[in-house]
Amino acid sequence: MIEDKLLIWRFKRGSSDALCRIYKKYKDNLLRLASALSNDQNAAEDIVHDFFVSFAQSTEKLKLNGSLKSYLATCVVNRVRNANKTRQQQENIGLDGAASVESNSKRPEQWIIDSEQLRQLNNALAQLPEQQREVIILHLQGEMKFKAIAELQNVSINTIQSRYRYGLDKLRSILDSEVKL
Amino acid sequence: MRPAENIEKLIKNINIDTNAKKDEAVLGDVLEAFEKSKVKKTSAIEQNIWRIIMKSRITKIAAAAVIITAAMLSINFLDKSVTPAYGIEQTIEAFRDVNSVYVEATNRNEKGISYNIRMWARRGEDGKFFFGDFRQESSYGDTVVANERENLTYCYYPSTKEVYIYEGLTETIGSFLDINFFLYLQEEMKDVKMEYGKDEVPGKETVSLSFRGTEKYQKSTGKCGVIIFDLESKLPSCIKLWDNPDFQGDPFTVWTLIVYNPKVREDIFKFEIPEDATVIRD
């Protein structure tokens, strides 16, 4: 926490070392988050790249009230949401006329540790309602607190905790049914 | 049924391959954007000033006057260069090399009775406070130990033979010996005044900085205070705090000795619960 405050302080005063440190410290976490939320590693890499480029130009506007980690995660999540929306719109347009094109982007199945259990888990995650999936991923992969997620989703902390609990229950039942099959 | 904890663990363990070459390329783009934005900012400021100056005839004349005044001022600055310039940002930078600290101080309680305290603190993990492990001993025998490895804080009061144990590091050496405080001081503190050359620390050039605290810091730092910085190290060498906003009367706390990076014995941050003490867990 203290280190982050110092990093931001130095970054705002033009230190490229501080920017490098912020990038190296958080890039993996943000990439994991974006990959899990977008289900597409190529898209996630683009999102994180574009985000950091815009972050680098934001020294004047940047004003943090909470933690740097939550701020970065929130920015990336919002970018993923926008990218997902655009992708859905494009897919809807595509359904009317053009033949569907097989995506060559790397699916999470390829980057997840080579394990059947994790492959199943990823499939199960994809079946969850978006809001529940987002809470679970932000909490477990983004290491964000429920309070921060509540602020991000603009709902109460109780709603977030319920979404988390229901999401986990649903995941469990999906995974159990897959095992039975 | 799979236990929920297993699923939580599995999701936490989901990992991705990162490509070092790609990483470097992204970082290169990010740094390039950063440098470009810095250049843009500087030239935008210069252009704005020049536009304002050259817009009217009056300001054109004033511009000439500004240039002459600036030349005179620079001579003046050179004359005063005997006193090294100081800015809080130098203290913030200097704190990066501080790994431990030892402090001796005199405090005054609500009844006006003075007592001495000694404090030790050591940098730890990146946590709530700048320092992690902490120990404070007062001349009354009260002892506070915050142990980062145990993630516990012990407060021992020999007069009542009670030991309070709190989860986490709830105590630290003082919010005014913390980078957080200086960041805050730079951004928001009211009425910060600086005076050079007060000889509060024998043989050292100092700068004294007086401030009035805003509500956020009044509780922990008093309503106003003076911090004396050693101009060589840029670190605080003496701190005085008042419980009134006008520096009236004696300060309620005076830090008379602050030693940076002393060797600290490992057992300083261990707390042995006295045999006859009652333990109260919070």
Boltz contact constraints between the chains, C-beta under 6 A:
constraints:
  - contact:
      token1: [A, 2]
      token2: [B, 126]
      max_distance: 6.0
  - contact:
      token1: [A, 2]
      token2: [B, 130]
      max_distance: 6.0
  - contact:
      token1: [A, 2]
      token2: [B, 179]
      max_distance: 6.0
  - contact:
      token1: [A, 3]
      token2: [B, 126]
      max_distance: 6.0
  - contact:
      token1: [A, 9]
      token2: [B, 183]
      max_distance: 6.0
  - contact:
      token1: [A, 14]
      token2: [B, 38]
      max_distance: 6.0
  - contact:
      token1: [A, 16]
      token2: [B, 31]
      max_distance: 6.0
  - contact:
      token1: [A, 16]
      token2: [B, 34]
      max_distance: 6.0
  - contact:
      token1: [A, 19]
      token2: [B, 34]
      max_distance: 6.0
  - contact:
      token1: [A, 23]
      token2: [B, 27]
      max_distance: 6.0
  - contact:
      token1: [A, 32]
      token2: [B, 16]
      max_distance: 6.0
  - contact:
      token1: [A, 35]
      token2: [B, 16]
      max_distance: 6.0
  - contact:
      token1: [A, 49]
      token2: [B, 26]
      max_distance: 6.0
  - contact:
      token1: [A, 52]
      token2: [B, 30]
      max_distance: 6.0
  - contact:
      token1: [A, 53]
      token2: [B, 29]
      max_distance: 6.0
  - contact:
      token1: [A, 53]
      token2: [B, 30]
      max_distance: 6.0
  - contact:
      token1: [A, 53]
      token2: [B, 33]
      max_distance: 6.0
  - contact:
      token1: [A, 56]
      token2: [B, 30]
      max_distance: 6.0
  - contact:
      token1: [A, 56]
      token2: [B, 33]
      max_distance: 6.0
  - contact:
      token1: [A, 56]
      token2: [B, 34]
      max_distance: 6.0
  - contact:
      token1: [A, 57]
      token2: [B, 33]
      max_distance: 6.0
  - contact:
      token1: [A, 57]
      token2: [B, 37]
      max_distance: 6.0
  - contact:
      token1: [A, 111]
      token2: [B, 16]
      max_distance: 6.0
  - contact:
      token1: [A, 111]
      token2: [B, 17]
      max_distance: 6.0
  - contact:
      token1: [A, 112]
      token2: [B, 14]
      max_distance: 6.0
  - contact:
      token1: [A, 113]
      token2: [B, 15]
      max_distance: 6.0
  - contact:
      token1: [A, 121]
      token2: [B, 10]
      max_distance: 6.0
  - contact:
      token1: [A, 140]
      token2: [B, 8]
      max_distance: 6.0
  - contact:
      token1: [A, 140]
      token2: [B, 11]
      max_distance: 6.0
  - contact:
      token1: [A, 140]
      token2: [B, 12]
      max_distance: 6.0
  - contact:
      token1: [A, 168]
      token2: [B, 4]
      max_distance: 6.0
  - contact:
      token1: [A, 171]
      token2: [B, 7]
      max_distance: 6.0
  - contact:
      token1: [A, 172]
      token2: [B, 2]
      max_distance: 6.0
  - contact:
      token1: [A, 175]
      token2: [B, 2]
      max_distance: 6.0
